[in-house]
């Protein structure tokens, strides 16, 4: 197992080397300029996200699609992932993580737009979409679509399943001394109950769970930042400074180079908000929306809330806590580092963190089960869905008892391989993204209903919306 882990780390380091960082961050920047800084429409997008689009066709509401996507993205990446980035890349990793979110809004917008534009409809009326359909129907590159689905089906078990289950079982063990086996069994049973109902069941749960868990966790962060008020300013200065200059070990921080800060910050930023990964567009395609741009704007708010708000707050909590009590955090990583920070809130601190992480984890497992399911359906058809769900539930239990380093390294490797085909589609179809944005947003036709035909899944004929 040790030899396998070393091999995975080698692959991981190669995949997340400078070329990948340039490709990912470069795509964020490129699409930001191509969409004329779509980030400036974020408040319009937030308003749209809570507006029902009843006149449109789809499986779930725009808000349901958004909360399902946010359920999958707001997870351990926001808590354990940011802590891992800070421990390995230093305080500067927080800024790189945040910047990945700011510019990643344009990428999340773009991939959702393509997903809705190229979505297909099954014989029973179900909407299917995602990068695989953009690659096949937009670029005519089915082989890339197949590769994306293969990587997605494997990545789902890392980023969306075993990593999540492992994080909560470790936290529950540390906080309440409950065996990971018990936690794993309970998580697996609850997961099985929800995912049997498909995307509508998942969306119903996420619509209720996501707002609660986000508010609950953010309030905990605000309390800690108020307690650490005198260290917030120095924390921001330290984060900015170490994002661009090497740091020496000391004061509770490990030494880190600028490349390490960027590598871990960008990697954990992608893990957290999934902009460029190609996952969130899969559920965006199921949304009831009048045109691709409306849902694209709604989807872009997921990255804003996930990284620009929640990850930034987590980063500030961690760095300010390290400055406040460096001895207490020396040598800690992952959940243990975040736990020490939340222990500053007397009595209820660890409970707030554990409940927050539990809801984050459970919702992420639900959201990613849908992503993986759609990838498997693309590859093998509907007959593969039921066996996939069974394996998914079993993996929730297995992830609860695995070791953290191997799980994280596998997840990072799968993320990189999944992102590459999606980023290719975004770059080559950027002209389509601009044309759709001009038609509906820049020319003031955001309320217009698209009259473009929707392909019937598995058939050549088309139907109109």
Number of C-alpha atoms within 10 A of each C-alpha: 7 8 8 10 15 13 12 19 19 14 16 21 15 13 18 22 13 14 11 19 18 12 17 26 20 14 21 26 18 19 25 21 13 15 20 14 15 22 20 9 13 16 12 12 21 18 12 19 25 14 13 14 20 12 10 16 17 22 20 23 25 29 24 28 34 29 29 32 32 30 32 31 33 31 31 29 29 25 28 26 27 32 32 24 30 28 27 22 28 32 34 32 36 35 26 26 30 24 20 29 32 20 26 31 31 29 32 31 31 33 33 31 29 30 30 32 26 24 26 26 20 13 10 6 13 13 25 26 25 33 34 30 25 26 27 17 17 19 15 12 15 16 13 20 25 20 17 24 26 18 21 28 24 20 25 27 25 25 30 30 29 27 31 29 30 26 28 29 27 23 24 20 16 16 15 11 11 14 15 23 16 15 21 23 17 13 22 23 14 13 22 17 11 17 20 13 11 13 24 18 15 24 28 16 18 29 19 12 18 23 13 13 20 20 13 16 22 17 12 19 25 16 16 23 20 12 17 18 13 12 19 20 12 14 21 18 12 18 22 17 15 22 25 17 14 17 20 13 10 10 14 21 23 17 15 23 19 17 18 19 31 26 24 26 31 27 27 29 33 27 26 30 33 31 31 32 26 28 32 31 30 29 32 36 30 29 24 25 27 21 23 28 28 26 30 29 29 27 33 30 26 29 31 23 19 25 29 23 15 22 30 21 20 27 29 24 27 30 28 27 27 23 19 19 14 16 11 14 23 16 13 17 19 24 25 18 23 26 26 19 26 24 16 16 17 8 10 13 19 23 17 20 23 23 17 23 26 23 23 28 27 25 31 27 31 28 29 30 26 24 26 27 23 24 28 22 17 19 16 11 11 12 10 14 17 12 9 17 19 13 11 26 23 17 18 29 25 19 25 28 20 18 14 17 13 17 22 21 21 22 24 25 23 22 29 23 22 25 24 21 24 23 22 18 23 24 14 13 18 19 12 16 24 16 13 18 24 15 14 19 17 14 9 11 14 17 14 12 15 17 10 13 15 18 18 18 17 10 11 7 10 14 11 9 12
